[in-house]
Amino acid sequence: MNIQVDLTESNNILEGYIGGEIDAHTAPVLRGKLENYQSHQGLEAELDLSDVNYMDSTGLGVFVAFYKSVNSNGGHVKLKGLSVRLKRLFDITGLGDIMDIESVGKEGN
């Protein structure tokens, strides 16, 4: 498994760093950690994906589920630091128009 997930929550603000690969093997780790926070009322989550070098549809599913849950509880999710390739994955699926995403414009997987 090649994933790093560091999450810190204080005063209903969740700051996260996610690095490595998000695929069918590592997504359950990410999902498990995010699930600890997704039902918090009014959670403001900002997740840094600048060191994610690969993500497949399983990873997209984890972020969609987290986004929907946080949103339904009056919160907000921002994904930041996405490579061009990762941002394109969200855009192709239409999620780039729905989710708050900030890319860094660097090439990556």
Backbone as XML, in Angstrom:
<?xml version="1.0"?>
<chain id="A" units="angstrom">
  <residue number="1" name="MET">
    <atom name="N" x="0.848" y="-1.191" z="0.000"/>
    <atom name="CA" x="0.000" y="0.000" z="0.000"/>
    <atom name="C" x="0.881" y="1.237" z="0.000"/>
  </residue>
  <residue number="2" name="ASN">
    <atom name="N" x="0.551" y="2.172" z="-0.834"/>
    <atom name="CA" x="1.331" y="3.393" z="-0.946"/>
    <atom name="C" x="0.407" y="4.591" z="-0.818"/>
  </residue>
  <residue number="3" name="ILE">
    <atom name="N" x="-0.041" y="4.856" z="0.415"/>
    <atom name="CA" x="-0.875" y="6.027" z="0.648"/>
    <atom name="C" x="-0.529" y="6.598" z="2.019"/>
  </residue>
  <residue number="4" name="GLN">
    <atom name="N" x="-0.575" y="7.906" z="2.090"/>
    <atom name="CA" x="-0.386" y="8.589" z="3.364"/>
    <atom name="C" x="-1.592" y="9.492" z="3.568"/>
  </residue>
  <residue number="5" name="VAL">
    <atom name="N" x="-2.226" y="9.376" z="4.730"/>
    <atom name="CA" x="-3.393" y="10.192" z="5.047"/>
    <atom name="C" x="-3.186" y="10.786" z="6.427"/>
  </residue>
  <residue number="6" name="ASP">
    <atom name="N" x="-3.045" y="12.095" z="6.499"/>
    <atom name="CA" x="-2.908" y="12.808" z="7.771"/>
    <atom name="C" x="-4.058" y="13.800" z="7.874"/>
  </residue>
  <residue number="7" name="LEU">
    <atom name="N" x="-4.905" y="13.626" z="8.870"/>
    <atom name="CA" x="-6.053" y="14.502" z="9.074"/>
    <atom name="C" x="-5.999" y="15.105" z="10.462"/>
  </residue>
  <residue number="8" name="THR">
    <atom name="N" x="-6.269" y="16.405" z="10.536"/>
    <atom name="CA" x="-6.303" y="17.106" z="11.812"/>
    <atom name="C" x="-7.563" y="17.951" z="11.859"/>
  </residue>
  <residue number="9" name="GLU">
    <atom name="N" x="-8.346" y="17.779" z="12.921"/>
    <atom name="CA" x="-9.598" y="18.534" z="13.060"/>
    <atom name="C" x="-9.546" y="19.378" z="14.326"/>
  </residue>
  <residue number="10" name="SER">
    <atom name="N" x="-9.925" y="20.634" z="14.178"/>
    <atom name="CA" x="-10.001" y="21.546" z="15.310"/>
    <atom name="C" x="-11.092" y="22.563" z="15.031"/>
  </residue>
  <residue number="11" name="ASN">
    <atom name="N" x="-11.998" y="22.747" z="15.988"/>
    <atom name="CA" x="-13.097" y="23.708" z="15.850"/>
    <atom name="C" x="-13.895" y="23.491" z="14.568"/>
  </residue>
  <residue number="12" name="ASN">
    <atom name="N" x="-14.133" y="22.220" z="14.237"/>
    <atom name="CA" x="-14.938" y="21.837" z="13.079"/>
    <atom name="C" x="-14.289" y="22.192" z="11.739"/>
  </residue>
  <residue number="13" name="ILE">
    <atom name="N" x="-12.972" y="22.387" z="11.765"/>
    <atom name="CA" x="-12.201" y="22.604" z="10.546"/>
    <atom name="C" x="-11.259" y="21.414" z="10.397"/>
  </residue>
  <residue number="14" name="LEU">
    <atom name="N" x="-11.412" y="20.708" z="9.300"/>
    <atom name="CA" x="-10.588" y="19.531" z="9.027"/>
    <atom name="C" x="-9.547" y="19.889" z="7.980"/>
  </residue>
  <residue number="15" name="GLU">
    <atom name="N" x="-8.293" y="19.724" z="8.345"/>
    <atom name="CA" x="-7.204" y="19.926" z="7.396"/>
    <atom name="C" x="-6.585" y="18.571" z="7.129"/>
  </residue>
  <residue number="16" name="GLY">
    <atom name="N" x="-6.398" y="18.265" z="5.852"/>
    <atom name="CA" x="-5.874" y="16.955" z="5.520"/>
    <atom name="C" x="-4.797" y="16.995" z="4.465"/>
  </residue>
  <residue number="17" name="TYR">
    <atom name="N" x="-3.895" y="16.048" z="4.589"/>
    <atom name="CA" x="-2.851" y="15.839" z="3.594"/>
    <atom name="C" x="-2.979" y="14.395" z="3.127"/>
  </residue>
  <residue number="18" name="ILE">
    <atom name="N" x="-3.038" y="14.207" z="1.823"/>
    <atom name="CA" x="-3.140" y="12.872" z="1.255"/>
    <atom name="C" x="-2.052" y="12.749" z="0.199"/>
  </residue>
  <residue number="19" name="GLY">
    <atom name="N" x="-1.267" y="11.700" z="0.285"/>
    <atom name="CA" x="-0.188" y="11.495" z="-0.666"/>
    <atom name="C" x="-0.103" y="10.049" z="-1.100"/>
  </residue>
  <residue number="20" name="GLY">
    <atom name="N" x="0.498" y="9.829" z="-2.254"/>
    <atom name="CA" x="0.691" y="8.481" z="-2.765"/>
    <atom name="C" x="-0.328" y="8.110" z="-3.820"/>
  </residue>
  <residue number="21" name="GLU">
    <atom name="N" x="-0.750" y="6.852" z="-3.783"/>
    <atom name="CA" x="-1.672" y="6.322" z="-4.781"/>
    <atom name="C" x="-3.021" y="6.010" z="-4.147"/>
  </residue>
  <residue number="22" name="ILE">
    <atom name="N" x="-4.092" y="6.401" z="-4.834"/>
    <atom name="CA" x="-5.441" y="6.092" z="-4.367"/>
    <atom name="C" x="-6.073" y="5.180" z="-5.407"/>
  </residue>
  <residue number="23" name="ASP">
    <atom name="N" x="-6.180" y="3.906" z="-5.050"/>
    <atom name="CA" x="-6.748" y="2.914" z="-5.962"/>
    <atom name="C" x="-7.555" y="1.909" z="-5.144"/>
  </residue>
  <residue number="24" name="ALA">
    <atom name="N" x="-7.937" y="0.806" z="-5.764"/>
    <atom name="CA" x="-8.782" y="-0.187" z="-5.097"/>
    <atom name="C" x="-8.133" y="-0.752" z="-3.833"/>
  </residue>
  <residue number="25" name="HIS">
    <atom name="N" x="-6.814" y="-0.766" z="-3.785"/>
    <atom name="CA" x="-6.118" y="-1.314" z="-2.621"/>
    <atom name="C" x="-5.972" y="-0.308" z="-1.489"/>
  </residue>
  <residue number="26" name="THR">
    <atom name="N" x="-5.822" y="0.968" z="-1.818"/>
    <atom name="CA" x="-5.564" y="1.978" z="-0.788"/>
    <atom name="C" x="-6.795" y="2.804" z="-0.422"/>
  </residue>
  <residue number="27" name="ALA">
    <atom name="N" x="-7.787" y="2.829" z="-1.300"/>
    <atom name="CA" x="-8.988" y="3.644" z="-1.043"/>
    <atom name="C" x="-9.678" y="3.306" z="0.275"/>
  </residue>
  <residue number="28" name="PRO">
    <atom name="N" x="-9.748" y="2.030" z="0.683"/>
    <atom name="CA" x="-10.396" y="1.738" z="1.970"/>
    <atom name="C" x="-9.723" y="2.430" z="3.168"/>
  </residue>
  <residue number="29" name="VAL">
    <atom name="N" x="-8.416" y="2.626" z="3.096"/>
    <atom name="CA" x="-7.705" y="3.338" z="4.155"/>
    <atom name="C" x="-8.180" y="4.788" z="4.212"/>
  </residue>
  <residue number="30" name="LEU">
    <atom name="N" x="-8.207" y="5.433" z="3.049"/>
    <atom name="CA" x="-8.665" y="6.820" z="2.957"/>
    <atom name="C" x="-10.121" y="6.933" z="3.393"/>
  </residue>
  <residue number="31" name="ARG">
    <atom name="N" x="-10.970" y="6.054" z="2.884"/>
    <atom name="CA" x="-12.398" y="6.070" z="3.221"/>
    <atom name="C" x="-12.600" y="5.950" z="4.732"/>
  </residue>
  <residue number="32" name="GLY">
    <atom name="N" x="-11.890" y="5.019" z="5.335"/>
    <atom name="CA" x="-12.019" y="4.800" z="6.774"/>
    <atom name="C" x="-11.659" y="6.031" z="7.591"/>
  </residue>
  <residue number="33" name="LYS">
    <atom name="N" x="-10.611" y="6.721" z="7.189"/>
    <atom name="CA" x="-10.193" y="7.914" z="7.930"/>
    <atom name="C" x="-11.163" y="9.076" z="7.717"/>
  </residue>
  <residue number="34" name="LEU">
    <atom name="N" x="-11.643" y="9.255" z="6.485"/>
    <atom name="CA" x="-12.582" y="10.347" z="6.211"/>
    <atom name="C" x="-13.935" y="10.109" z="6.881"/>
  </residue>
  <residue number="35" name="GLU">
    <atom name="N" x="-14.349" y="8.859" z="6.973"/>
    <atom name="CA" x="-15.647" y="8.543" z="7.584"/>
    <atom name="C" x="-15.737" y="9.002" z="9.034"/>
  </residue>
  <residue number="36" name="ASN">
    <atom name="N" x="-14.602" y="9.123" z="9.708"/>
    <atom name="CA" x="-14.600" y="9.583" z="11.095"/>
    <atom name="C" x="-15.092" y="11.023" z="11.231"/>
  </residue>
  <residue number="37" name="TYR">
    <atom name="N" x="-15.088" y="11.777" z="10.147"/>
    <atom name="CA" x="-15.417" y="13.207" z="10.195"/>
    <atom name="C" x="-16.646" y="13.591" z="9.381"/>
  </residue>
  <residue number="38" name="GLN">
    <atom name="N" x="-17.058" y="12.782" z="8.432"/>
    <atom name="CA" x="-18.044" y="13.208" z="7.445"/>
    <atom name="C" x="-19.417" y="13.530" z="8.004"/>
  </residue>
  <residue number="39" name="SER">
    <atom name="N" x="-19.760" y="13.068" z="9.181"/>
    <atom name="CA" x="-21.089" y="13.363" z="9.719"/>
    <atom name="C" x="-21.091" y="14.556" z="10.678"/>
  </residue>
  <residue number="40" name="HIS">
    <atom name="N" x="-19.957" y="15.222" z="10.831"/>
    <atom name="CA" x="-19.893" y="16.413" z="11.681"/>
    <atom name="C" x="-20.711" y="17.540" z="11.051"/>
  </residue>
  <residue number="41" name="GLN">
    <atom name="N" x="-21.591" y="18.136" z="11.801"/>
    <atom name="CA" x="-22.411" y="19.252" z="11.308"/>
    <atom name="C" x="-21.528" y="20.449" z="10.974"/>
  </residue>
  <residue number="42" name="GLY">
    <atom name="N" x="-21.686" y="20.991" z="9.767"/>
    <atom name="CA" x="-20.983" y="22.209" z="9.369"/>
    <atom name="C" x="-19.480" y="22.068" z="9.225"/>
  </residue>
  <residue number="43" name="LEU">
    <atom name="N" x="-18.992" y="20.876" z="8.999"/>
    <atom name="CA" x="-17.551" y="20.656" z="8.855"/>
    <atom name="C" x="-17.003" y="21.427" z="7.652"/>
  </residue>
  <residue number="44" name="GLU">
    <atom name="N" x="-15.885" y="22.082" z="7.839"/>
    <atom name="CA" x="-15.165" y="22.757" z="6.761"/>
    <atom name="C" x="-13.893" y="21.949" z="6.518"/>
  </residue>
  <residue number="45" name="ALA">
    <atom name="N" x="-13.868" y="21.209" z="5.422"/>
    <atom name="CA" x="-12.732" y="20.327" z="5.125"/>
    <atom name="C" x="-11.907" y="20.872" z="3.972"/>
  </residue>
  <residue number="46" name="GLU">
    <atom name="N" x="-10.609" y="20.866" z="4.154"/>
    <atom name="CA" x="-9.677" y="21.261" z="3.100"/>
    <atom name="C" x="-8.625" y="20.173" z="2.999"/>
  </residue>
  <residue number="47" name="LEU">
    <atom name="N" x="-8.630" y="19.471" z="1.863"/>
    <atom name="CA" x="-7.748" y="18.336" z="1.675"/>
    <atom name="C" x="-6.705" y="18.633" z="0.606"/>
  </residue>
  <residue number="48" name="ASP">
    <atom name="N" x="-5.453" y="18.485" z="0.979"/>
    <atom name="CA" x="-4.322" y="18.746" z="0.088"/>
    <atom name="C" x="-3.929" y="17.450" z="-0.618"/>
  </residue>
  <residue number="49" name="LEU">
    <atom name="N" x="-4.108" y="17.430" z="-1.927"/>
    <atom name="CA" x="-3.790" y="16.249" z="-2.730"/>
    <atom name="C" x="-2.547" y="16.477" z="-3.593"/>
  </residue>
  <residue number="50" name="SER">
    <atom name="N" x="-1.706" y="17.424" z="-3.221"/>
    <atom name="CA" x="-0.570" y="17.792" z="-4.068"/>
    <atom name="C" x="0.444" y="16.661" z="-4.251"/>
  </residue>
  <residue number="51" name="ASP">
    <atom name="N" x="0.453" y="15.681" z="-3.363"/>
    <atom name="CA" x="1.390" y="14.573" z="-3.511"/>
    <atom name="C" x="0.704" y="13.265" z="-3.887"/>
  </residue>
  <residue number="52" name="VAL">
    <atom name="N" x="-0.528" y="13.354" z="-4.398"/>
    <atom name="CA" x="-1.198" y="12.169" z="-4.934"/>
    <atom name="C" x="-0.691" y="11.990" z="-6.359"/>
  </residue>
  <residue number="53" name="ASN">
    <atom name="N" x="-0.013" y="10.872" z="-6.605"/>
    <atom name="CA" x="0.566" y="10.671" z="-7.935"/>
    <atom name="C" x="-0.251" y="9.732" z="-8.810"/>
  </residue>
  <residue number="54" name="TYR">
    <atom name="N" x="-1.306" y="9.123" z="-8.247"/>
    <atom name="CA" x="-2.184" y="8.273" z="-9.047"/>
    <atom name="C" x="-3.530" y="8.140" z="-8.334"/>
  </residue>
  <residue number="55" name="MET">
    <atom name="N" x="-4.611" y="8.179" z="-9.109"/>
    <atom name="CA" x="-5.927" y="7.926" z="-8.546"/>
    <atom name="C" x="-6.805" y="7.321" z="-9.628"/>
  </residue>
  <residue number="56" name="ASP">
    <atom name="N" x="-7.564" y="6.283" z="-9.255"/>
    <atom name="CA" x="-8.495" y="5.682" z="-10.202"/>
    <atom name="C" x="-9.930" y="5.987" z="-9.759"/>
  </residue>
  <residue number="57" name="SER">
    <atom name="N" x="-10.887" y="5.332" z="-10.400"/>
    <atom name="CA" x="-12.297" y="5.615" z="-10.102"/>
    <atom name="C" x="-12.682" y="5.257" z="-8.670"/>
  </residue>
  <residue number="58" name="THR">
    <atom name="N" x="-11.973" y="4.332" z="-8.065"/>
    <atom name="CA" x="-12.245" y="3.992" z="-6.663"/>
    <atom name="C" x="-11.971" y="5.202" z="-5.774"/>
  </residue>
  <residue number="59" name="GLY">
    <atom name="N" x="-10.895" y="5.891" z="-6.060"/>
    <atom name="CA" x="-10.558" y="7.102" z="-5.315"/>
    <atom name="C" x="-11.590" y="8.198" z="-5.517"/>
  </residue>
  <residue number="60" name="LEU">
    <atom name="N" x="-12.030" y="8.350" z="-6.766"/>
    <atom name="CA" x="-13.090" y="9.325" z="-7.047"/>
    <atom name="C" x="-14.319" y="9.031" z="-6.201"/>
  </residue>
  <residue number="61" name="GLY">
    <atom name="N" x="-14.672" y="7.753" z="-6.106"/>
    <atom name="CA" x="-15.834" y="7.348" z="-5.327"/>
    <atom name="C" x="-15.713" y="7.729" z="-3.858"/>
  </residue>
  <residue number="62" name="VAL">
    <atom name="N" x="-14.520" y="7.615" z="-3.315"/>
    <atom name="CA" x="-14.296" y="7.988" z="-1.914"/>
    <atom name="C" x="-14.546" y="9.481" z="-1.722"/>
  </residue>
  <residue number="63" name="PHE">
    <atom name="N" x="-14.010" y="10.297" z="-2.625"/>
    <atom name="CA" x="-14.188" y="11.743" z="-2.497"/>
    <atom name="C" x="-15.634" y="12.167" z="-2.732"/>
  </residue>
  <residue number="64" name="VAL">
    <atom name="N" x="-16.318" y="11.522" z="-3.665"/>
    <atom name="CA" x="-17.730" y="11.834" z="-3.918"/>
    <atom name="C" x="-18.567" y="11.512" z="-2.689"/>
  </residue>
  <residue number="65" name="ALA">
    <atom name="N" x="-18.348" y="10.346" z="-2.086"/>
    <atom name="CA" x="-19.108" y="9.956" z="-0.890"/>
    <atom name="C" x="-18.847" y="10.934" z="0.259"/>
  </residue>
  <residue number="66" name="PHE">
    <atom name="N" x="-17.581" y="11.322" z="0.445"/>
    <atom name="CA" x="-17.233" y="12.269" z="1.506"/>
    <atom name="C" x="-17.874" y="13.627" z="1.234"/>
  </residue>
  <residue number="67" name="TYR">
    <atom name="N" x="-17.769" y="14.080" z="-0.004"/>
    <atom name="CA" x="-18.365" y="15.356" z="-0.398"/>
    <atom name="C" x="-19.873" y="15.369" z="-0.132"/>
  </residue>
  <residue number="68" name="LYS">
    <atom name="N" x="-20.565" y="14.317" z="-0.566"/>
    <atom name="CA" x="-22.024" y="14.256" z="-0.389"/>
    <atom name="C" x="-22.410" y="14.269" z="1.084"/>
  </residue>
  <residue number="69" name="SER">
    <atom name="N" x="-21.703" y="13.515" z="1.877"/>
    <atom name="CA" x="-22.020" y="13.429" z="3.299"/>
    <atom name="C" x="-21.776" y="14.759" z="4.011"/>
  </residue>
  <residue number="70" name="VAL">
    <atom name="N" x="-20.627" y="15.366" z="3.757"/>
    <atom name="CA" x="-20.297" y="16.646" z="4.388"/>
    <atom name="C" x="-21.287" y="17.719" z="3.930"/>
  </residue>
  <residue number="71" name="ASN">
    <atom name="N" x="-21.573" y="17.731" z="2.642"/>
    <atom name="CA" x="-22.508" y="18.705" z="2.080"/>
    <atom name="C" x="-23.902" y="18.572" z="2.696"/>
  </residue>
  <residue number="72" name="SER">
    <atom name="N" x="-24.362" y="17.341" z="2.862"/>
    <atom name="CA" x="-25.699" y="17.114" z="3.412"/>
    <atom name="C" x="-25.779" y="17.502" z="4.886"/>
  </residue>
  <residue number="73" name="ASN">
    <atom name="N" x="-24.636" y="17.658" z="5.526"/>
    <atom name="CA" x="-24.597" y="18.092" z="6.924"/>
    <atom name="C" x="-24.224" y="19.568" z="7.052"/>
  </residue>
  <residue number="74" name="GLY">
    <atom name="N" x="-24.387" y="20.317" z="5.960"/>
    <atom name="CA" x="-24.149" y="21.759" z="5.998"/>
    <atom name="C" x="-22.699" y="22.169" z="5.958"/>
  </residue>
  <residue number="75" name="GLY">
    <atom name="N" x="-21.832" y="21.277" z="5.531"/>
    <atom name="CA" x="-20.411" y="21.586" z="5.492"/>
    <atom name="C" x="-19.910" y="21.875" z="4.089"/>
  </residue>
  <residue number="76" name="HIS">
    <atom name="N" x="-18.607" y="21.950" z="3.973"/>
    <atom name="CA" x="-17.964" y="22.286" z="2.698"/>
    <atom name="C" x="-16.668" y="21.495" z="2.577"/>
  </residue>
  <residue number="77" name="VAL">
    <atom name="N" x="-16.398" y="21.016" z="1.368"/>
    <atom name="CA" x="-15.157" y="20.288" z="1.086"/>
    <atom name="C" x="-14.414" y="21.020" z="-0.020"/>
  </residue>
  <residue number="78" name="LYS">
    <atom name="N" x="-13.138" y="21.274" z="0.228"/>
    <atom name="CA" x="-12.271" y="21.858" z="-0.797"/>
    <atom name="C" x="-11.103" y="20.910" z="-1.012"/>
  </residue>
  <residue number="79" name="LEU">
    <atom name="N" x="-10.856" y="20.575" z="-2.273"/>
    <atom name="CA" x="-9.699" y="19.777" z="-2.644"/>
    <atom name="C" x="-8.681" y="20.726" z="-3.266"/>
  </residue>
  <residue number="80" name="LYS">
    <atom name="N" x="-7.450" y="20.669" z="-2.800"/>
    <atom name="CA" x="-6.451" y="21.595" z="-3.331"/>
    <atom name="C" x="-5.174" y="20.869" z="-3.710"/>
  </residue>
  <residue number="81" name="GLY">
    <atom name="N" x="-4.401" y="21.525" z="-4.555"/>
    <atom name="CA" x="-3.105" y="21.010" z="-4.953"/>
    <atom name="C" x="-3.135" y="19.898" z="-5.983"/>
  </residue>
  <residue number="82" name="LEU">
    <atom name="N" x="-4.226" y="19.778" z="-6.714"/>
    <atom name="CA" x="-4.344" y="18.701" z="-7.694"/>
    <atom name="C" x="-3.450" y="18.952" z="-8.901"/>
  </residue>
  <residue number="83" name="SER">
    <atom name="N" x="-2.796" y="17.890" z="-9.350"/>
    <atom name="CA" x="-2.018" y="17.979" z="-10.585"/>
    <atom name="C" x="-2.985" y="18.163" z="-11.754"/>
  </residue>
  <residue number="84" name="VAL">
    <atom name="N" x="-2.461" y="18.537" z="-12.903"/>
    <atom name="CA" x="-3.288" y="18.703" z="-14.096"/>
    <atom name="C" x="-4.020" y="17.398" z="-14.408"/>
  </residue>
  <residue number="85" name="ARG">
    <atom name="N" x="-3.318" y="16.313" z="-14.317"/>
    <atom name="CA" x="-3.907" y="15.010" z="-14.639"/>
    <atom name="C" x="-5.037" y="14.643" z="-13.665"/>
  </residue>
  <residue number="86" name="LEU">
    <atom name="N" x="-4.817" y="14.885" z="-12.383"/>
    <atom name="CA" x="-5.841" y="14.581" z="-11.381"/>
    <atom name="C" x="-7.061" y="15.484" z="-11.555"/>
  </residue>
  <residue number="87" name="LYS">
    <atom name="N" x="-6.818" y="16.751" z="-11.824"/>
    <atom name="CA" x="-7.924" y="17.697" z="-12.051"/>
    <atom name="C" x="-8.735" y="17.270" z="-13.268"/>
  </residue>
  <residue number="88" name="ARG">
    <atom name="N" x="-8.049" y="16.810" z="-14.294"/>
    <atom name="CA" x="-8.729" y="16.355" z="-15.505"/>
    <atom name="C" x="-9.646" y="15.168" z="-15.203"/>
  </residue>
  <residue number="89" name="LEU">
    <atom name="N" x="-9.231" y="14.289" z="-14.313"/>
    <atom name="CA" x="-10.058" y="13.149" z="-13.920"/>
    <atom name="C" x="-11.387" y="13.625" z="-13.305"/>
  </residue>
  <residue number="90" name="PHE">
    <atom name="N" x="-11.315" y="14.637" z="-12.458"/>
    <atom name="CA" x="-12.533" y="15.208" z="-11.870"/>
    <atom name="C" x="-13.367" y="15.918" z="-12.935"/>
  </residue>
  <residue number="91" name="ASP">
    <atom name="N" x="-12.708" y="16.617" z="-13.853"/>
    <atom name="CA" x="-13.428" y="17.354" z="-14.894"/>
    <atom name="C" x="-14.142" y="16.427" z="-15.881"/>
  </residue>
  <residue number="92" name="ILE">
    <atom name="N" x="-13.476" y="15.359" z="-16.287"/>
    <atom name="CA" x="-14.067" y="14.411" z="-17.234"/>
    <atom name="C" x="-15.357" y="13.822" z="-16.689"/>
  </residue>
  <residue number="93" name="THR">
    <atom name="N" x="-15.395" y="13.586" z="-15.394"/>
    <atom name="CA" x="-16.578" y="12.988" z="-14.763"/>
    <atom name="C" x="-17.635" y="14.019" z="-14.401"/>
  </residue>
  <residue number="94" name="GLY">
    <atom name="N" x="-17.334" y="15.303" z="-14.622"/>
    <atom name="CA" x="-18.283" y="16.359" z="-14.272"/>
    <atom name="C" x="-18.162" y="16.823" z="-12.839"/>
  </residue>
  <residue number="95" name="LEU">
    <atom name="N" x="-17.318" y="16.176" z="-12.056"/>
    <atom name="CA" x="-17.176" y="16.544" z="-10.643"/>
    <atom name="C" x="-16.441" y="17.875" z="-10.467"/>
  </residue>
  <residue number="96" name="GLY">
    <atom name="N" x="-15.636" y="18.227" z="-11.449"/>
    <atom name="CA" x="-14.914" y="19.493" z="-11.384"/>
    <atom name="C" x="-15.838" y="20.693" z="-11.369"/>
  </residue>
  <residue number="97" name="ASP">
    <atom name="N" x="-17.051" y="20.534" z="-11.918"/>
    <atom name="CA" x="-18.028" y="21.624" z="-11.922"/>
    <atom name="C" x="-18.826" y="21.689" z="-10.632"/>
  </residue>
  <residue number="98" name="ILE">
    <atom name="N" x="-18.837" y="20.609" z="-9.875"/>
    <atom name="CA" x="-19.651" y="20.520" z="-8.665"/>
    <atom name="C" x="-18.829" y="20.782" z="-7.413"/>
  </residue>
  <residue number="99" name="MET">
    <atom name="N" x="-17.636" y="20.229" z="-7.384"/>
    <atom name="CA" x="-16.793" y="20.309" z="-6.194"/>
    <atom name="C" x="-15.872" y="21.524" z="-6.251"/>
  </residue>
  <residue number="100" name="ASP">
    <atom name="N" x="-15.456" y="21.983" z="-5.067"/>
    <atom name="CA" x="-14.515" y="23.093" z="-4.941"/>
    <atom name="C" x="-13.109" y="22.512" z="-5.085"/>
  </residue>
  <residue number="101" name="ILE">
    <atom name="N" x="-12.503" y="22.743" z="-6.253"/>
    <atom name="CA" x="-11.203" y="22.149" z="-6.550"/>
    <atom name="C" x="-10.231" y="23.232" z="-6.983"/>
  </residue>
  <residue number="102" name="GLU">
    <atom name="N" x="-9.052" y="23.181" z="-6.384"/>
    <atom name="CA" x="-7.980" y="24.128" z="-6.711"/>
    <atom name="C" x="-6.796" y="23.302" z="-7.203"/>
  </residue>
  <residue number="103" name="SER">
    <atom name="N" x="-6.433" y="23.475" z="-8.467"/>
    <atom name="CA" x="-5.302" y="22.718" z="-8.989"/>
    <atom name="C" x="-4.037" y="23.577" z="-8.946"/>
  </residue>
  <residue number="104" name="VAL">
    <atom name="N" x="-2.918" y="22.899" z="-9.021"/>
    <atom name="CA" x="-1.647" y="23.616" z="-8.991"/>
    <atom name="C" x="-1.019" y="23.750" z="-10.365"/>
  </residue>
  <residue number="105" name="GLY">
    <atom name="N" x="-1.580" y="23.043" z="-11.329"/>
    <atom name="CA" x="-1.092" y="23.159" z="-12.694"/>
    <atom name="C" x="0.153" y="22.386" z="-12.996"/>
  </residue>
  <residue number="106" name="LYS">
    <atom name="N" x="0.616" y="21.553" z="-12.042"/>
    <atom name="CA" x="1.820" y="20.757" z="-12.337"/>
    <atom name="C" x="1.404" y="19.459" z="-13.005"/>
  </residue>
  <residue number="107" name="GLU">
    <atom name="N" x="2.283" y="18.950" z="-13.853"/>
    <atom name="CA" x="1.995" y="17.677" z="-14.508"/>
    <atom name="C" x="2.182" y="16.571" z="-13.480"/>
  </residue>
  <residue number="108" name="GLY">
    <atom name="N" x="1.440" y="15.521" z="-13.645"/>
    <atom name="CA" x="1.559" y="14.375" z="-12.728"/>
    <atom name="C" x="0.651" y="13.290" z="-13.215"/>
  </residue>
  <residue number="109" name="ASN">
    <atom name="N" x="0.639" y="12.203" z="-12.503"/>
    <atom name="CA" x="-0.179" y="11.057" z="-12.909"/>
    <atom name="C" x="-1.601" y="11.176" z="-12.493"/>
  </residue>
</chain>
